[in-house]
Amino acid sequence: MKKLYTLLSVFVLAITASAQTTISQWNFDGATPAAAMLPSTGSGTFTTIGGVEDNLTSGAMPAGNPSTGKAYSIKTFPEAGAASGTAGFQFNVSTAGYSNISITFDPRSSNTGSKWQQFEYSINGTAWVVLSNNNGALANDFANPVSLTLPATANNNANFKFRIVSIFAPSTSDYAPVGTSYGTGGAWRIDNFTVTGSTLSVKENAIAGLSIYPNPVTNGKFSITTDANAEKSVVIFDVLGKQVVKTIATETVNVSNLNAGVYIVKITEEGKTATRKLVIK
């Protein structure tokens, strides 16, 4: 039911925010890099970008925050004066069903790492927008946690992505080190990366007499009846939020091209909208 509620939230016409909820979190305490890359809460994907390598000691990541756990660490950053804004960490997290998106994490660097981090996000998976930078505050400790508030475009978005990249010191063409000299082997760590948001509640304009049948669908078609029996816009989404059918109908909708599974149907008639769960067998 939780997944269904989230999907329904994506397609409503009006939404109301409630308390903050953890959408996804990475504590990076997995025994191996592959395990550490998996979220400890929620879902999503974490990757390193820009050609960096895992920074391991005897096959393990270094200490995190607190030191009883681990942090994800990377090294082999770009050479001095090259490829600003390309190397670092990336997270893909669906914010579908949530608003007021916030991100927090604990960063750290070795002394030869770049102290300037830039924070970027994408709402379509391809184009990146610069949110802000850390003002060169990265240090060789976890004393400077980062807390960011995302713009409204990050709300309710299945394609939301966020990345943390190493950049040249502003107004220069080179990296500024945490210590006295920059080196490509300078290592970054990240711990406790958390995405939170306010759960969206559903508000709909009821369509009088709305009925969908048969449900489950067994013969590749279903019917929609209402008191008005007017022309309807029908949009069907799969469980990942991808639109799979869009049509205009008065009664019967053909879904013979869809695989068996659970779908969400959004129906609009005479300015009123409703969403329903649809099962295809």
C-alpha positions as CSV (number, residue, x, y, z in Angstrom):
1,M,0.0,0.0,0.0
2,K,2.9,2.4,0.7
3,K,4.1,2.1,-2.9
4,L,0.6,2.6,-4.3
5,Y,0.0,5.6,-2.1
6,T,3.3,7.1,-3.4
7,L,2.3,6.6,-7.0
8,L,-1.2,8.1,-6.4
9,S,0.5,11.1,-4.9
10,V,2.4,11.8,-8.2
11,F,-0.7,12.3,-10.2
12,V,-3.0,14.4,-8.1
13,L,-4.1,18.0,-9.0
14,A,-3.7,19.5,-5.6
15,I,-1.3,18.5,-2.8
16,T,-0.7,19.3,0.8
17,A,2.6,18.9,2.6
18,S,3.0,17.2,5.9
19,A,6.0,16.4,8.2
20,Q,9.5,15.5,6.9
21,T,10.2,11.9,6.1
22,T,13.4,10.1,5.2
23,I,13.1,9.2,1.5
24,S,16.5,7.6,1.1
25,Q,19.7,7.3,3.2
26,W,23.2,5.9,2.8
27,N,25.2,5.2,5.9
28,F,27.9,3.4,3.8
29,D,28.6,0.8,6.5
30,G,28.5,-2.1,4.1
31,A,31.4,-4.5,4.4
32,T,32.4,-4.1,0.7
33,P,32.2,-1.1,-1.7
34,A,29.3,-2.8,-3.5
35,A,27.4,-3.3,-0.3
36,A,28.1,0.2,0.9
37,M,26.7,1.7,-2.3
38,L,23.3,0.3,-1.5
39,P,20.9,2.6,0.4
40,S,20.5,1.7,4.1
41,T,17.0,3.3,4.0
42,G,14.6,3.7,1.1
43,S,15.7,3.2,-2.5
44,G,18.0,4.8,-5.1
45,T,21.4,4.4,-6.7
46,F,24.8,5.8,-5.7
47,T,27.7,6.0,-8.1
48,T,31.1,7.7,-8.3
49,I,31.8,9.9,-11.4
50,G,34.7,11.4,-13.3
51,G,37.1,8.5,-13.3
52,V,37.7,8.5,-9.5
53,E,38.6,5.2,-7.8
54,D,37.6,3.7,-4.4
55,N,40.0,4.6,-1.7
56,L,40.5,1.3,0.3
57,T,42.8,0.2,3.0
58,S,43.1,-3.6,3.2
59,G,39.9,-3.9,1.2
60,A,37.9,-1.6,3.5
61,M,36.6,2.0,3.5
62,P,38.0,4.4,6.2
63,A,36.1,5.5,9.3
64,G,32.9,7.5,9.0
65,N,31.0,9.7,11.3
66,P,30.7,8.4,14.0
67,S,34.1,6.5,13.7
68,T,32.4,3.2,14.7
69,G,31.0,3.1,11.1
70,K,32.4,3.6,7.6
71,A,32.4,6.4,5.1
72,Y,32.6,6.0,1.3
73,S,36.0,7.3,0.1
74,I,37.4,8.1,-3.4
75,K,40.7,9.2,-4.9
76,T,42.4,9.7,-8.3
77,F,40.8,13.1,-9.0
78,P,41.7,15.2,-12.1
79,E,45.1,16.6,-12.5
80,A,45.8,20.2,-11.4
81,G,44.1,22.7,-13.7
82,A,41.9,20.1,-15.5
83,A,38.3,18.9,-15.6
84,S,36.7,21.1,-13.0
85,G,33.2,20.0,-12.0
86,T,33.5,16.4,-13.4
87,A,34.6,14.1,-10.5
88,G,32.9,13.1,-7.3
89,F,29.7,11.4,-6.1
90,Q,26.2,11.1,-7.7
91,F,22.9,10.0,-6.2
92,N,19.7,9.1,-8.1
93,V,16.6,9.3,-5.8
94,S,13.0,9.4,-6.8
95,T,11.2,12.1,-4.9
96,A,7.8,11.1,-6.3
97,G,5.1,11.7,-3.6
98,Y,7.2,14.2,-1.7
99,S,7.8,18.0,-1.5
100,N,10.1,20.3,0.5
101,I,13.1,18.2,-0.5
102,S,16.2,18.5,1.7
103,I,19.6,16.8,1.6
104,T,22.2,16.4,4.4
105,F,25.6,14.7,4.5
106,D,28.9,14.6,6.2
107,P,31.9,15.4,4.0
108,R,35.6,15.0,4.7
109,S,38.9,15.2,2.7
110,S,42.5,14.4,3.1
111,N,44.9,17.4,3.1
112,T,45.8,17.0,-0.6
113,G,42.2,16.9,-1.7
114,S,40.3,19.8,-3.2
115,K,38.5,21.8,-0.6
116,W,35.9,23.2,-3.0
117,Q,32.7,21.1,-3.6
118,Q,29.9,22.1,-5.9
119,F,26.3,20.8,-5.5
120,E,24.3,20.2,-8.6
121,Y,20.9,18.6,-9.3
122,S,18.9,17.3,-12.3
123,I,15.2,17.0,-12.7
124,N,15.2,15.2,-16.0
125,G,18.3,13.0,-15.7
126,T,20.4,14.8,-18.3
127,A,20.6,18.6,-17.7
128,W,22.4,19.7,-14.5
129,V,21.7,22.8,-12.5
130,V,24.2,24.3,-10.0
131,L,22.6,24.7,-6.6
132,S,25.5,26.1,-4.6
133,N,29.0,25.3,-3.4
134,N,30.5,24.7,0.0
135,N,32.5,28.0,0.2
136,G,35.7,26.0,0.4
137,A,34.8,24.6,3.8
138,L,35.9,21.0,3.3
139,A,38.4,19.9,5.9
140,N,40.3,16.9,7.2
141,D,37.5,16.0,9.6
142,F,33.7,15.7,9.7
143,A,33.2,19.1,11.5
144,N,31.4,20.8,8.6
145,P,28.2,18.9,7.8
146,V,26.2,20.1,4.8
147,S,22.5,20.8,4.8
148,L,20.7,21.9,1.6
149,T,17.2,22.8,0.6
150,L,16.2,22.0,-2.9
151,P,14.0,24.2,-5.1
152,A,10.4,23.2,-5.8
153,T,11.3,21.7,-9.1
154,A,12.9,18.8,-7.2
155,N,9.5,18.0,-5.6
156,N,7.5,14.9,-6.7
157,N,10.1,13.9,-9.4
158,A,10.9,10.4,-10.3
159,N,14.0,11.5,-12.3
160,F,15.7,13.6,-9.5
161,K,19.5,13.3,-9.3
162,F,22.1,15.0,-7.2
163,R,25.8,15.2,-7.4
164,I,28.8,16.5,-5.5
165,V,31.8,17.5,-7.6
166,S,35.3,18.9,-7.2
167,I,35.7,22.4,-8.7
168,F,38.4,25.0,-9.1
169,A,38.6,27.6,-6.5
170,P,36.3,30.5,-7.7
171,S,38.0,33.0,-10.1
172,T,40.9,30.7,-10.6
173,S,41.8,27.8,-13.0
174,D,43.1,25.4,-10.4
175,Y,42.1,23.3,-7.4
176,A,42.7,24.7,-3.9
177,P,43.9,22.0,-1.4
178,V,42.7,21.4,2.1
179,G,46.3,21.5,3.2
180,T,49.3,23.0,1.5
181,S,49.4,21.2,-1.8
182,Y,46.9,19.5,-4.2
183,G,47.4,16.0,-5.4
184,T,45.2,13.6,-7.5
185,G,45.5,11.0,-4.8
186,G,43.8,13.4,-2.3
187,A,40.8,11.4,-0.9
188,W,37.3,12.5,-0.3
189,R,34.9,10.8,2.1
190,I,31.1,11.1,2.4
191,D,28.9,9.7,5.2
192,N,25.2,9.8,6.2
193,F,23.8,11.0,2.9
194,T,20.1,11.6,3.5
195,V,17.3,12.8,1.4
196,T,14.1,13.9,3.2
197,G,10.8,15.4,2.1
198,S,7.2,16.1,3.1
199,T,4.7,13.4,2.2
200,L,2.0,14.6,-0.2
201,S,-1.6,14.0,0.7
202,V,-4.1,13.4,-2.0
203,K,-6.9,15.8,-2.9
204,E,-9.1,15.1,-5.9
205,N,-12.2,16.5,-7.5
206,A,-14.5,13.5,-7.5
207,I,-16.0,12.2,-10.8
208,A,-19.6,11.3,-9.9
209,G,-20.4,7.6,-10.5
210,L,-16.9,6.6,-11.6
211,S,-16.5,2.9,-12.1
212,I,-13.7,0.9,-13.8
213,Y,-14.5,-2.7,-14.8
214,P,-13.4,-5.5,-15.1
215,N,-10.6,-4.9,-12.6
216,P,-8.5,-7.1,-12.8
217,V,-8.5,-6.9,-16.6
218,T,-8.4,-10.3,-18.2
219,N,-9.2,-9.7,-21.9
220,G,-7.1,-6.7,-22.8
221,K,-9.8,-4.1,-22.3
222,F,-11.6,-2.3,-19.5
223,S,-14.5,0.1,-19.4
224,I,-15.0,3.4,-17.6
225,T,-18.5,4.6,-16.7
226,T,-19.6,7.8,-15.0
227,D,-22.8,9.7,-14.4
228,A,-21.9,12.3,-17.1
229,N,-20.8,9.6,-19.6
230,A,-18.7,12.3,-21.3
231,E,-15.4,12.1,-23.2
232,K,-12.5,11.3,-20.9
233,S,-8.7,11.8,-21.0
234,V,-7.2,8.5,-19.8
235,V,-3.5,8.2,-18.8
236,I,-2.0,5.0,-17.5
237,F,1.3,4.8,-15.5
238,D,3.4,1.8,-14.5
239,V,4.7,1.2,-11.0
240,L,7.8,3.2,-11.8
241,G,5.7,6.3,-12.8
242,K,6.4,5.9,-16.5
243,Q,3.5,6.8,-18.8
244,V,2.5,3.8,-20.8
245,V,-0.9,4.7,-22.3
246,K,-2.5,8.1,-23.2
247,T,-5.8,8.2,-24.9
248,I,-9.2,9.8,-25.2
249,A,-12.2,7.5,-24.5
250,T,-15.9,7.6,-23.8
251,E,-16.1,4.1,-22.3
252,T,-13.7,1.3,-23.4
253,V,-9.9,1.5,-23.1
254,N,-7.6,-1.0,-24.9
255,V,-4.6,-2.2,-22.8
256,S,-3.8,-5.4,-24.7
257,N,-0.3,-4.2,-25.3
258,L,0.5,-3.9,-21.6
259,N,2.1,-6.7,-19.5
260,A,0.4,-8.2,-16.5
261,G,0.9,-6.1,-13.4
262,V,-0.3,-3.2,-11.4
263,Y,-0.9,0.2,-12.9
264,I,-2.3,3.6,-12.0
265,V,-5.0,5.1,-14.2
266,K,-5.6,8.9,-14.2
267,I,-9.0,9.9,-15.6
268,T,-10.1,13.4,-16.4
269,E,-13.6,14.3,-17.3
270,E,-15.2,17.8,-17.6
271,G,-12.4,19.3,-15.5
272,K,-12.5,16.7,-12.7
273,T,-9.8,14.2,-12.1
274,A,-9.5,10.9,-10.3
275,T,-6.8,8.2,-10.0
276,R,-7.5,4.5,-9.6
277,K,-5.4,1.3,-9.2
278,L,-5.7,-1.1,-12.2
279,V,-4.6,-4.7,-12.2
280,I,-3.9,-6.5,-15.5
281,K,-3.7,-10.3,-15.5
